[in-house]
Amino acid sequence: MKDQIEILPVSLLKQERRRAEALKRLASSLHLEFGWHYLLDLVWILRQLQPRQGMLVMDAGAGVGVIQWYLADQGMDVISVDRASRADLATHFRLRYRVRGLRPEDLLKLHPTRSFPPRSMKALKRSFLNTATSGRSWAAGRFARVFDSHQGKIILYNQDLRTLADIEDCSVDAVVSVSALEHNAPDQLERVVAELLRVLKPGGPLLASLAAASDQDWFHEPSKGWCYTEASLRSVFHLDPEAPSNYDQYDQLFEQLRSCQELRDNLAKFYFHSGDNGMPWGKWDPQYLPVGICKIKPDD
């Protein structure tokens, strides 16, 4: 694996159909929806990562996004970092996965009835209501016994990506980030990248998706994210000068994205409720392209 920068073509959806469908099924089972281009981001990152059981991966800017749960299902431990707190993470995630906090304040005590999808709660009650464990919640006491033995752990760390003080140098095998780093101001992005590379083992990949700009960096107000030129991304991520790029196909790839029926017809419901997002009020009108960055940490 080598450094590269690639605007994500919609052809990825066909090339990675099996993985895309698996991600859709997982998201549906977790009551999650995708950002308008996230399927492209996810399949590109996972194709580059080549997941293997036993890896320790950091998900930078994770929120409750699907990639961390997917990786855990593949037997990987995930350090899930986000500046927004997940201390009161919804119960259905905590019953299905081995979730803990990196620090005590990163994950509060389990409350089975809080933020729980009604259908899931009813199903769990039917299965487990008569199997309560003395002194523990019925859900935590029973359901913890049926985790997949090959499933990895999710370790929540509620922290700004610029300061990962509780994570040691050269301690994670890979870093992934799905459309999160562009929410850092340009003068802070390089500091974030430096911190992510600090915790990454030499030879490990930093795989990030961001928003691409053709001629100059600009701020997309509805989604509160920056769109970056090739020159800016090469500089911030310290990419090898020989790292391949397809930015010369920017216009052609943009037209293909605008015409992508699969993405257009499957916009998440939340887009239709607000103008403060990547696809204001659910109108299909892409203003930028997703781009993938692969940065391999040098051995020296």
NUSEVO-482741 format. One record per residue (C-alpha): residue in one letter; x, y, z; residue number from 1. Coordinates in nm, 2 decimals, always signed. Example, Ala and Ser with C-alpha at 12.3 -4.5 7.8 and 13.67 -1.06 7.14 Angstrom:
# NUSEVO-482741
rovex res = A | px = +1.23 | py = -0.45 | pz = +0.78 | n = 1
rovex res = S | px = +1.37 | py = -0.11 | pz = +0.71 | n = 2
***
This chain:
# NUSEVO-482741
rovex res = M | px = +0.00 | py = +0.00 | pz = +0.00 | n = 1
rovex res = K | px = +0.13 | py = +0.35 | pz = -0.09 | n = 2
rovex res = D | px = +0.02 | py = +0.71 | pz = -0.06 | n = 3
rovex res = Q | px = -0.26 | py = +0.81 | pz = -0.29 | n = 4
rovex res = I | px = -0.54 | py = +1.06 | pz = -0.34 | n = 5
rovex res = E | px = -0.85 | py = +0.96 | pz = -0.52 | n = 6
rovex res = I | px = -1.18 | py = +1.14 | pz = -0.60 | n = 7
rovex res = L | px = -1.43 | py = +0.86 | pz = -0.53 | n = 8
rovex res = P | px = -1.60 | py = +0.75 | pz = -0.85 | n = 9
rovex res = V | px = -1.96 | py = +0.62 | pz = -0.84 | n = 10
rovex res = S | px = -1.84 | py = +0.31 | pz = -1.02 | n = 11
rovex res = L | px = -1.72 | py = +0.19 | pz = -0.67 | n = 12
rovex res = L | px = -2.08 | py = +0.11 | pz = -0.59 | n = 13
rovex res = K | px = -2.08 | py = -0.16 | pz = -0.86 | n = 14
rovex res = Q | px = -1.72 | py = -0.28 | pz = -0.79 | n = 15
rovex res = E | px = -1.79 | py = -0.32 | pz = -0.42 | n = 16
rovex res = R | px = -2.16 | py = -0.42 | pz = -0.44 | n = 17
rovex res = R | px = -2.14 | py = -0.71 | pz = -0.19 | n = 18
rovex res = R | px = -1.97 | py = -0.49 | pz = +0.07 | n = 19
rovex res = A | px = -2.21 | py = -0.20 | pz = +0.00 | n = 20
rovex res = E | px = -2.51 | py = -0.42 | pz = +0.06 | n = 21
rovex res = A | px = -2.36 | py = -0.56 | pz = +0.38 | n = 22
rovex res = L | px = -2.31 | py = -0.20 | pz = +0.51 | n = 23
rovex res = K | px = -2.67 | py = -0.12 | pz = +0.42 | n = 24
rovex res = R | px = -2.80 | py = -0.42 | pz = +0.61 | n = 25
rovex res = L | px = -2.59 | py = -0.34 | pz = +0.91 | n = 26
rovex res = A | px = -2.70 | py = +0.03 | pz = +0.92 | n = 27
rovex res = S | px = -3.06 | py = -0.07 | pz = +0.89 | n = 28
rovex res = S | px = -3.03 | py = -0.32 | pz = +1.18 | n = 29
rovex res = L | px = -2.87 | py = -0.04 | pz = +1.39 | n = 30
rovex res = H | px = -3.13 | py = +0.22 | pz = +1.29 | n = 31
rovex res = L | px = -2.87 | py = +0.43 | pz = +1.12 | n = 32
rovex res = E | px = -2.88 | py = +0.63 | pz = +0.79 | n = 33
rovex res = F | px = -2.60 | py = +0.72 | pz = +0.56 | n = 34
rovex res = G | px = -2.48 | py = +1.06 | pz = +0.46 | n = 35
rovex res = W | px = -2.55 | py = +1.12 | pz = +0.09 | n = 36
rovex res = H | px = -2.20 | py = +1.00 | pz = -0.03 | n = 37
rovex res = Y | px = -2.10 | py = +0.78 | pz = +0.26 | n = 38
rovex res = L | px = -2.14 | py = +0.45 | pz = +0.08 | n = 39
rovex res = L | px = -1.87 | py = +0.56 | pz = -0.15 | n = 40
rovex res = D | px = -1.65 | py = +0.67 | pz = +0.14 | n = 41
rovex res = L | px = -1.70 | py = +0.35 | pz = +0.33 | n = 42
rovex res = V | px = -1.64 | py = +0.10 | pz = +0.05 | n = 43
rovex res = W | px = -1.33 | py = +0.29 | pz = -0.06 | n = 44
rovex res = I | px = -1.18 | py = +0.30 | pz = +0.29 | n = 45
rovex res = L | px = -1.26 | py = -0.07 | pz = +0.36 | n = 46
rovex res = R | px = -1.11 | py = -0.17 | pz = +0.02 | n = 47
rovex res = Q | px = -0.79 | py = +0.01 | pz = +0.11 | n = 48
rovex res = L | px = -0.78 | py = -0.11 | pz = +0.47 | n = 49
rovex res = Q | px = -0.81 | py = -0.48 | pz = +0.40 | n = 50
rovex res = P | px = -0.96 | py = -0.55 | pz = +0.74 | n = 51
rovex res = R | px = -0.82 | py = -0.85 | pz = +0.94 | n = 52
rovex res = Q | px = -0.91 | py = -0.99 | pz = +1.27 | n = 53
rovex res = G | px = -0.71 | py = -0.86 | pz = +1.56 | n = 54
rovex res = M | px = -0.63 | py = -0.52 | pz = +1.42 | n = 55
rovex res = L | px = -0.66 | py = -0.21 | pz = +1.65 | n = 56
rovex res = V | px = -0.82 | py = +0.06 | pz = +1.44 | n = 57
rovex res = M | px = -0.90 | py = +0.42 | pz = +1.54 | n = 58
rovex res = D | px = -1.22 | py = +0.57 | pz = +1.39 | n = 59
rovex res = A | px = -1.15 | py = +0.94 | pz = +1.40 | n = 60
rovex res = G | px = -1.46 | py = +1.15 | pz = +1.42 | n = 61
rovex res = A | px = -1.67 | py = +0.83 | pz = +1.46 | n = 62
rovex res = G | px = -1.99 | py = +0.96 | pz = +1.62 | n = 63
rovex res = V | px = -2.21 | py = +0.65 | pz = +1.61 | n = 64
rovex res = G | px = -2.13 | py = +0.59 | pz = +1.24 | n = 65
rovex res = V | px = -2.15 | py = +0.24 | pz = +1.09 | n = 66
rovex res = I | px = -1.78 | py = +0.17 | pz = +1.01 | n = 67
rovex res = Q | px = -1.68 | py = +0.11 | pz = +1.38 | n = 68
rovex res = W | px = -1.96 | py = -0.15 | pz = +1.42 | n = 69
rovex res = Y | px = -1.87 | py = -0.31 | pz = +1.09 | n = 70
rovex res = L | px = -1.50 | py = -0.34 | pz = +1.19 | n = 71
rovex res = A | px = -1.60 | py = -0.49 | pz = +1.53 | n = 72
rovex res = D | px = -1.81 | py = -0.75 | pz = +1.35 | n = 73
rovex res = Q | px = -1.50 | py = -0.84 | pz = +1.16 | n = 74
rovex res = G | px = -1.30 | py = -0.91 | pz = +1.48 | n = 75
rovex res = M | px = -1.12 | py = -0.57 | pz = +1.51 | n = 76
rovex res = D | px = -1.09 | py = -0.36 | pz = +1.82 | n = 77
rovex res = V | px = -1.18 | py = +0.00 | pz = +1.75 | n = 78
rovex res = I | px = -1.09 | py = +0.32 | pz = +1.94 | n = 79
rovex res = S | px = -1.39 | py = +0.54 | pz = +1.86 | n = 80
rovex res = V | px = -1.30 | py = +0.91 | pz = +1.89 | n = 81
rovex res = D | px = -1.53 | py = +1.20 | pz = +1.86 | n = 82
rovex res = R | px = -1.54 | py = +1.54 | pz = +2.03 | n = 83
rovex res = A | px = -1.92 | py = +1.50 | pz = +2.09 | n = 84
rovex res = S | px = -1.99 | py = +1.28 | pz = +2.39 | n = 85
rovex res = R | px = -2.13 | py = +0.93 | pz = +2.35 | n = 86
rovex res = A | px = -2.13 | py = +0.87 | pz = +2.73 | n = 87
rovex res = D | px = -2.50 | py = +0.80 | pz = +2.72 | n = 88
rovex res = L | px = -2.47 | py = +0.58 | pz = +2.41 | n = 89
rovex res = A | px = -2.81 | py = +0.43 | pz = +2.31 | n = 90
rovex res = T | px = -2.88 | py = +0.09 | pz = +2.46 | n = 91
rovex res = H | px = -2.92 | py = -0.11 | pz = +2.14 | n = 92
rovex res = F | px = -2.55 | py = -0.04 | pz = +2.05 | n = 93
rovex res = R | px = -2.44 | py = -0.15 | pz = +2.40 | n = 94
rovex res = L | px = -2.64 | py = -0.47 | pz = +2.40 | n = 95
rovex res = R | px = -2.51 | py = -0.58 | pz = +2.06 | n = 96
rovex res = Y | px = -2.14 | py = -0.48 | pz = +2.09 | n = 97
rovex res = R | px = -1.87 | py = -0.50 | pz = +2.35 | n = 98
rovex res = V | px = -1.86 | py = -0.12 | pz = +2.43 | n = 99
rovex res = R | px = -1.65 | py = +0.04 | pz = +2.70 | n = 100
rovex res = G | px = -1.51 | py = +0.38 | pz = +2.77 | n = 101
rovex res = L | px = -1.14 | py = +0.46 | pz = +2.75 | n = 102
rovex res = R | px = -1.19 | py = +0.67 | pz = +3.06 | n = 103
rovex res = P | px = -1.47 | py = +0.63 | pz = +3.32 | n = 104
rovex res = E | px = -1.64 | py = +0.95 | pz = +3.19 | n = 105
rovex res = D | px = -1.66 | py = +0.82 | pz = +2.83 | n = 106
rovex res = L | px = -1.94 | py = +0.58 | pz = +2.90 | n = 107
rovex res = L | px = -2.20 | py = +0.60 | pz = +3.17 | n = 108
rovex res = K | px = -2.39 | py = +0.31 | pz = +3.34 | n = 109
rovex res = L | px = -2.62 | py = +0.12 | pz = +3.11 | n = 110
rovex res = H | px = -2.99 | py = +0.23 | pz = +3.12 | n = 111
rovex res = P | px = -3.19 | py = -0.03 | pz = +2.92 | n = 112
rovex res = T | px = -3.49 | py = +0.18 | pz = +2.86 | n = 113
rovex res = R | px = -3.31 | py = +0.50 | pz = +2.75 | n = 114
rovex res = S | px = -3.29 | py = +0.60 | pz = +2.38 | n = 115
rovex res = F | px = -3.39 | py = +0.25 | pz = +2.28 | n = 116
rovex res = P | px = -3.58 | py = +0.18 | pz = +1.95 | n = 117
rovex res = P | px = -3.93 | py = +0.05 | pz = +2.05 | n = 118
rovex res = R | px = -3.92 | py = -0.24 | pz = +1.82 | n = 119
rovex res = S | px = -3.58 | py = -0.36 | pz = +1.94 | n = 120
rovex res = M | px = -3.69 | py = -0.32 | pz = +2.31 | n = 121
rovex res = K | px = -4.00 | py = -0.53 | pz = +2.25 | n = 122
rovex res = A | px = -3.80 | py = -0.80 | pz = +2.08 | n = 123
rovex res = L | px = -3.54 | py = -0.81 | pz = +2.36 | n = 124
rovex res = K | px = -3.81 | py = -0.82 | pz = +2.63 | n = 125
rovex res = R | px = -3.98 | py = -1.12 | pz = +2.46 | n = 126
rovex res = S | px = -3.65 | py = -1.30 | pz = +2.45 | n = 127
rovex res = F | px = -3.50 | py = -1.21 | pz = +2.78 | n = 128
rovex res = L | px = -3.76 | py = -1.08 | pz = +3.03 | n = 129
rovex res = N | px = -3.78 | py = -1.41 | pz = +3.21 | n = 130
rovex res = T | px = -3.40 | py = -1.45 | pz = +3.24 | n = 131
rovex res = A | px = -3.31 | py = -1.15 | pz = +3.47 | n = 132
rovex res = T | px = -2.99 | py = -1.18 | pz = +3.66 | n = 133
rovex res = S | px = -3.01 | py = -1.09 | pz = +4.03 | n = 134
rovex res = G | px = -2.86 | py = -0.75 | pz = +4.10 | n = 135
rovex res = R | px = -2.81 | py = -0.66 | pz = +3.73 | n = 136
rovex res = S | px = -3.04 | py = -0.52 | pz = +3.46 | n = 137
rovex res = W | px = -3.22 | py = -0.80 | pz = +3.27 | n = 138
rovex res = A | px = -3.06 | py = -0.68 | pz = +2.94 | n = 139
rovex res = A | px = -2.71 | py = -0.64 | pz = +3.05 | n = 140
rovex res = G | px = -2.71 | py = -0.95 | pz = +3.26 | n = 141
rovex res = R | px = -2.84 | py = -1.19 | pz = +2.99 | n = 142
rovex res = F | px = -2.75 | py = -1.04 | pz = +2.66 | n = 143
rovex res = A | px = -2.38 | py = -1.00 | pz = +2.75 | n = 144
rovex res = R | px = -2.36 | py = -1.38 | pz = +2.74 | n = 145
rovex res = V | px = -2.44 | py = -1.41 | pz = +2.38 | n = 146
rovex res = F | px = -2.18 | py = -1.18 | pz = +2.22 | n = 147
rovex res = D | px = -2.00 | py = -1.33 | pz = +1.92 | n = 148
rovex res = S | px = -1.67 | py = -1.46 | pz = +2.06 | n = 149
rovex res = H | px = -1.49 | py = -1.32 | pz = +1.76 | n = 150
rovex res = Q | px = -1.64 | py = -0.97 | pz = +1.79 | n = 151
rovex res = G | px = -1.40 | py = -0.69 | pz = +1.86 | n = 152
rovex res = K | px = -1.43 | py = -0.42 | pz = +2.12 | n = 153
rovex res = I | px = -1.55 | py = -0.06 | pz = +2.08 | n = 154
rovex res = I | px = -1.35 | py = +0.17 | pz = +2.30 | n = 155
rovex res = L | px = -1.52 | py = +0.52 | pz = +2.33 | n = 156
rovex res = Y | px = -1.30 | py = +0.82 | pz = +2.37 | n = 157
rovex res = N | px = -1.48 | py = +1.16 | pz = +2.38 | n = 158
rovex res = Q | px = -1.21 | py = +1.39 | pz = +2.28 | n = 159
rovex res = D | px = -1.10 | py = +1.65 | pz = +2.02 | n = 160
rovex res = L | px = -0.89 | py = +1.50 | pz = +1.75 | n = 161
rovex res = R | px = -0.62 | py = +1.76 | pz = +1.80 | n = 162
rovex res = T | px = -0.54 | py = +1.63 | pz = +2.15 | n = 163
rovex res = L | px = -0.54 | py = +1.25 | pz = +2.19 | n = 164
rovex res = A | px = -0.35 | py = +1.26 | pz = +2.51 | n = 165
rovex res = D | px = -0.47 | py = +0.93 | pz = +2.64 | n = 166
rovex res = I | px = -0.35 | py = +0.73 | pz = +2.34 | n = 167
rovex res = E | px = +0.02 | py = +0.63 | pz = +2.31 | n = 168
rovex res = D | px = +0.25 | py = +0.70 | pz = +2.02 | n = 169
rovex res = C | px = +0.27 | py = +0.43 | pz = +1.75 | n = 170
rovex res = S | px = -0.01 | py = +0.22 | pz = +1.92 | n = 171
rovex res = V | px = -0.28 | py = +0.17 | pz = +1.65 | n = 172
rovex res = D | px = -0.26 | py = -0.04 | pz = +1.33 | n = 173
rovex res = A | px = -0.47 | py = +0.19 | pz = +1.12 | n = 174
rovex res = V | px = -0.67 | py = +0.51 | pz = +1.14 | n = 175
rovex res = V | px = -1.00 | py = +0.56 | pz = +0.94 | n = 176
rovex res = S | px = -1.21 | py = +0.87 | pz = +0.92 | n = 177
rovex res = V | px = -1.53 | py = +0.90 | pz = +0.73 | n = 178
rovex res = S | px = -1.62 | py = +1.26 | pz = +0.61 | n = 179
rovex res = A | px = -1.51 | py = +1.41 | pz = +0.95 | n = 180
rovex res = L | px = -1.18 | py = +1.58 | pz = +0.91 | n = 181
rovex res = E | px = -1.32 | py = +1.85 | pz = +0.68 | n = 182
rovex res = H | px = -1.51 | py = +1.99 | pz = +0.98 | n = 183
rovex res = N | px = -1.18 | py = +2.12 | pz = +1.11 | n = 184
rovex res = A | px = -1.07 | py = +2.47 | pz = +1.00 | n = 185
rovex res = P | px = -0.78 | py = +2.47 | pz = +0.75 | n = 186
rovex res = D | px = -0.54 | py = +2.61 | pz = +1.01 | n = 187
rovex res = Q | px = -0.63 | py = +2.32 | pz = +1.24 | n = 188
rovex res = L | px = -0.64 | py = +2.03 | pz = +0.99 | n = 189
rovex res = E | px = -0.27 | py = +1.98 | pz = +0.98 | n = 190
rovex res = R | px = -0.25 | py = +1.96 | pz = +1.36 | n = 191
rovex res = V | px = -0.52 | py = +1.69 | pz = +1.35 | n = 192
rovex res = V | px = -0.34 | py = +1.49 | pz = +1.08 | n = 193
rovex res = A | px = -0.02 | py = +1.52 | pz = +1.28 | n = 194
rovex res = E | px = -0.19 | py = +1.38 | pz = +1.59 | n = 195
rovex res = L | px = -0.35 | py = +1.09 | pz = +1.40 | n = 196
rovex res = L | px = -0.01 | py = +1.00 | pz = +1.25 | n = 197
rovex res = R | px = +0.15 | py = +1.02 | pz = +1.60 | n = 198
rovex res = V | px = -0.07 | py = +0.74 | pz = +1.73 | n = 199
rovex res = L | px = -0.03 | py = +0.53 | pz = +1.41 | n = 200
rovex res = K | px = +0.23 | py = +0.26 | pz = +1.39 | n = 201
rovex res = P | px = +0.50 | py = +0.30 | pz = +1.13 | n = 202
rovex res = G | px = +0.39 | py = +0.15 | pz = +0.80 | n = 203
rovex res = G | px = +0.02 | py = +0.18 | pz = +0.90 | n = 204
rovex res = P | px = -0.24 | py = +0.36 | pz = +0.69 | n = 205
rovex res = L | px = -0.43 | py = +0.67 | pz = +0.76 | n = 206
rovex res = L | px = -0.75 | py = +0.64 | pz = +0.54 | n = 207
rovex res = A | px = -0.97 | py = +0.95 | pz = +0.53 | n = 208
rovex res = S | px = -1.25 | py = +1.08 | pz = +0.32 | n = 209
rovex res = L | px = -1.30 | py = +1.45 | pz = +0.28 | n = 210
rovex res = A | px = -1.47 | py = +1.69 | pz = +0.04 | n = 211
rovex res = A | px = -1.29 | py = +1.79 | pz = -0.28 | n = 212
rovex res = A | px = -1.26 | py = +2.13 | pz = -0.45 | n = 213
rovex res = S | px = -1.13 | py = +2.19 | pz = -0.80 | n = 214
rovex res = D | px = -0.96 | py = +2.53 | pz = -0.80 | n = 215
rovex res = Q | px = -0.95 | py = +2.67 | pz = -0.45 | n = 216
rovex res = D | px = -1.04 | py = +2.57 | pz = -0.10 | n = 217
rovex res = W | px = -1.39 | py = +2.68 | pz = +0.00 | n = 218
rovex res = F | px = -1.64 | py = +2.64 | pz = +0.29 | n = 219
rovex res = H | px = -1.97 | py = +2.46 | pz = +0.24 | n = 220
rovex res = E | px = -2.19 | py = +2.65 | pz = +0.48 | n = 221
rovex res = P | px = -2.49 | py = +2.40 | pz = +0.50 | n = 222
rovex res = S | px = -2.27 | py = +2.11 | pz = +0.61 | n = 223
rovex res = K | px = -2.02 | py = +2.32 | pz = +0.79 | n = 224
rovex res = G | px = -1.73 | py = +2.16 | pz = +0.61 | n = 225
rovex res = W | px = -1.43 | py = +2.26 | pz = +0.40 | n = 226
rovex res = C | px = -1.37 | py = +2.15 | pz = +0.04 | n = 227
rovex res = Y | px = -1.00 | py = +2.10 | pz = -0.04 | n = 228
rovex res = T | px = -0.79 | py = +2.12 | pz = -0.36 | n = 229
rovex res = E | px = -0.54 | py = +1.85 | pz = -0.44 | n = 230
rovex res = A | px = -0.25 | py = +2.09 | pz = -0.35 | n = 231
rovex res = S | px = -0.40 | py = +2.15 | pz = -0.01 | n = 232
rovex res = L | px = -0.45 | py = +1.79 | pz = +0.07 | n = 233
rovex res = R | px = -0.11 | py = +1.68 | pz = -0.05 | n = 234
rovex res = S | px = +0.04 | py = +1.95 | pz = +0.17 | n = 235
rovex res = V | px = -0.17 | py = +1.88 | pz = +0.48 | n = 236
rovex res = F | px = -0.12 | py = +1.50 | pz = +0.47 | n = 237
rovex res = H | px = +0.24 | py = +1.52 | pz = +0.36 | n = 238
rovex res = L | px = +0.17 | py = +1.28 | pz = +0.07 | n = 239
rovex res = D | px = +0.46 | py = +1.14 | pz = -0.14 | n = 240
rovex res = P | px = +0.51 | py = +1.37 | pz = -0.44 | n = 241
rovex res = E | px = +0.47 | py = +1.06 | pz = -0.66 | n = 242
rovex res = A | px = +0.13 | py = +0.96 | pz = -0.50 | n = 243
rovex res = P | px = -0.12 | py = +0.90 | pz = -0.78 | n = 244
rovex res = S | px = -0.43 | py = +1.12 | pz = -0.82 | n = 245
rovex res = N | px = -0.73 | py = +1.14 | pz = -1.04 | n = 246
rovex res = Y | px = -0.80 | py = +1.51 | pz = -0.98 | n = 247
rovex res = D | px = -0.75 | py = +1.57 | pz = -1.35 | n = 248
rovex res = Q | px = -1.08 | py = +1.39 | pz = -1.41 | n = 249
rovex res = Y | px = -1.27 | py = +1.62 | pz = -1.16 | n = 250
rovex res = D | px = -1.53 | py = +1.75 | pz = -1.41 | n = 251
rovex res = Q | px = -1.61 | py = +1.41 | pz = -1.56 | n = 252
rovex res = L | px = -1.64 | py = +1.25 | pz = -1.21 | n = 253
rovex res = F | px = -1.86 | py = +1.53 | pz = -1.09 | n = 254
rovex res = E | px = -2.10 | py = +1.47 | pz = -1.38 | n = 255
rovex res = Q | px = -2.12 | py = +1.10 | pz = -1.30 | n = 256
rovex res = L | px = -2.19 | py = +1.18 | pz = -0.94 | n = 257
rovex res = R | px = -2.47 | py = +1.42 | pz = -1.03 | n = 258
rovex res = S | px = -2.63 | py = +1.15 | pz = -1.24 | n = 259
rovex res = C | px = -2.60 | py = +0.87 | pz = -0.99 | n = 260
rovex res = Q | px = -2.95 | py = +0.74 | pz = -0.94 | n = 261
rovex res = E | px = -2.86 | py = +0.51 | pz = -0.65 | n = 262
rovex res = L | px = -2.73 | py = +0.79 | pz = -0.44 | n = 263
rovex res = R | px = -3.01 | py = +1.03 | pz = -0.55 | n = 264
rovex res = D | px = -3.29 | py = +0.79 | pz = -0.48 | n = 265
rovex res = N | px = -3.17 | py = +0.68 | pz = -0.14 | n = 266
rovex res = L | px = -3.12 | py = +1.01 | pz = +0.05 | n = 267
rovex res = A | px = -3.15 | py = +0.97 | pz = +0.42 | n = 268
rovex res = K | px = -3.47 | py = +1.10 | pz = +0.58 | n = 269
rovex res = F | px = -3.29 | py = +1.35 | pz = +0.79 | n = 270
rovex res = Y | px = -3.19 | py = +1.56 | pz = +0.48 | n = 271
rovex res = F | px = -3.55 | py = +1.65 | pz = +0.42 | n = 272
rovex res = H | px = -3.59 | py = +1.81 | pz = +0.77 | n = 273
rovex res = S | px = -3.33 | py = +2.08 | pz = +0.75 | n = 274
rovex res = G | px = -3.12 | py = +2.31 | pz = +0.53 | n = 275
rovex res = D | px = -2.81 | py = +2.27 | pz = +0.76 | n = 276
rovex res = N | px = -2.66 | py = +1.96 | pz = +0.60 | n = 277
rovex res = G | px = -2.48 | py = +1.83 | pz = +0.30 | n = 278
rovex res = M | px = -2.80 | py = +1.80 | pz = +0.09 | n = 279
rovex res = P | px = -3.02 | py = +2.09 | pz = +0.21 | n = 280
rovex res = W | px = -3.39 | py = +2.01 | pz = +0.24 | n = 281
rovex res = G | px = -3.34 | py = +1.68 | pz = +0.05 | n = 282
rovex res = K | px = -3.29 | py = +1.83 | pz = -0.29 | n = 283
rovex res = W | px = -3.04 | py = +1.63 | pz = -0.49 | n = 284
rovex res = D | px = -2.78 | py = +1.89 | pz = -0.59 | n = 285
rovex res = P | px = -2.42 | py = +1.78 | pz = -0.51 | n = 286
rovex res = Q | px = -2.19 | py = +2.08 | pz = -0.45 | n = 287
rovex res = Y | px = -1.87 | py = +1.89 | pz = -0.40 | n = 288
rovex res = L | px = -1.71 | py = +1.55 | pz = -0.46 | n = 289
rovex res = P | px = -1.59 | py = +1.30 | pz = -0.19 | n = 290
rovex res = V | px = -1.22 | py = +1.23 | pz = -0.20 | n = 291
rovex res = G | px = -1.02 | py = +0.96 | pz = -0.04 | n = 292
rovex res = I | px = -0.67 | py = +1.00 | pz = +0.11 | n = 293
rovex res = C | px = -0.43 | py = +0.72 | pz = +0.19 | n = 294
rovex res = K | px = -0.13 | py = +0.82 | pz = +0.39 | n = 295
rovex res = I | px = +0.12 | py = +0.56 | pz = +0.50 | n = 296
rovex res = K | px = +0.32 | py = +0.65 | pz = +0.81 | n = 297
rovex res = P | px = +0.69 | py = +0.64 | pz = +0.73 | n = 298
rovex res = D | px = +0.90 | py = +0.38 | pz = +0.91 | n = 299
rovex res = D | px = +1.17 | py = +0.63 | pz = +1.01 | n = 300
***
